[in-house]
C-alpha cells in the first residue's frame, strides 16, 4: 500500500481530529510542547502513523494498531531526523516507553538513562552524555562541593539567597542554569542575570545545563497516566542524570528552594529527598525568603511586570536584575511577558 507523508499544522482542524483520535487509540495524549508534527496517510487519507518534534527532541509517536509491523514508524522517525538536520539540529533526543527503546537503538540512538517500567531517554550520539560529564570534571574542586539547578525566570533575591546559603556552607557551588528556551525570559538574559547576581560569590561556578537537565515545561507527559506519575517520572529521570553529573564534579549536597505553592515542585523536592541520599548526595531544602511578609517568587515578579507594576516588587530583586529591567535591553522581554496570557506557573 502507498502512503503519503505530510505535515499536520496546528490550524488544520480536520487532520488534528484524526491525530487526536490516533493518539487516543494508542493510549497517548497530545503533548503540549510540539513545534512540528507529521502524519502518514493511507490511500483513503486515513492517518495511520504520526510523530513530532520539540526543539532537539523527537516525541509523540503512534502507529495505528492495524498497521503495526509495516515499518511505518521507521519512515516517520527518518523524516523527522532529516527535518531536524535541515534545521541544523544535529544532536537529537528521544523520550519513549521502555519497551520501545530497542527500536530507537536500532536506528542509531543510545540510551542515556531510564526510569524502569516508565520511560527511556536516548540520544543520537554515542557517548554524548559521558563526554558532557567528562568536560565538567575540569571544574571539579577539592573540599565540599554543592550543586543548585535553577531556571531563574527571572533571577530574584530568592534565587540569590539560595546560592548565598550554599556558598556559605560549601567550598565550591556548581550552579546550573537551565539552557532550554521554554521560559518567558530567554536563556541569554537568564544567564546574564544569574552570573551578575552571584558575581560577589567567588566560590560559585556557573554552568549552562545543556540538554541533560530537563524542566517540567518540556518534559513529555503524553504517555504517562496522570499528573503525579508525570512529575514522578520527570524527577526520577532527572535525578538519574544528575547523579552522574554530581559524581563528575564530586558534589555531595544539592540545595533546593522550598515551594509551598507548587504541587510540581513540592512533589519533586519530596522525591529528591528520598532518592538522592541513596546515591550519597544530601538534599537540603531551603525555606523561601520573604519580603514584607510575602514569599519571594519569580511568578510574582512576572505578574508584576505583566501588570505594569514593576516598582512594587523592587524589594524582591537584586540590584543587577532591577537595573536590567530598567534598561533598553529589557524591552523585548517585558513585551513578551506583557503579551503572555499565562505568567504564573504552578
BELQUI-V197212 format. One line per field, one symbol per residue. ss: DSSP state (H for helix, E for strand, L for the rest). Layout:
ss = ???
This chain:
ss = LLLEEEELLLLLHHHHHHHHHHHHHLLLLLLLLLLEEEEEELLLLLEEEEEEEELLEEEEEEELHHHLLLLHHHHHHHHHHHHHHHLLLLLLEEEELHHHHHHHHHLLLEEEEEELLLEEEEELLLLHHHHHHHHHHHHLLLLLEEEEEELLLLLLHHHHHHHHHHHHHLLEEEEEELLLLLLLLLHHHHHHHHHHHLLLLLLEEEEELHHHLLLLLLLLLLLLLLHHHHHHHHHHHHHHHHHHHHHHHLEEEEEEELLLLLHHHHHHHHHHHHHHHHHLLEEEEELLLEELLEELLHHHHHHHHHLLLHHHHHHHLLHHHHHHHLLHHHHHHHHHHHLLLLLLLL
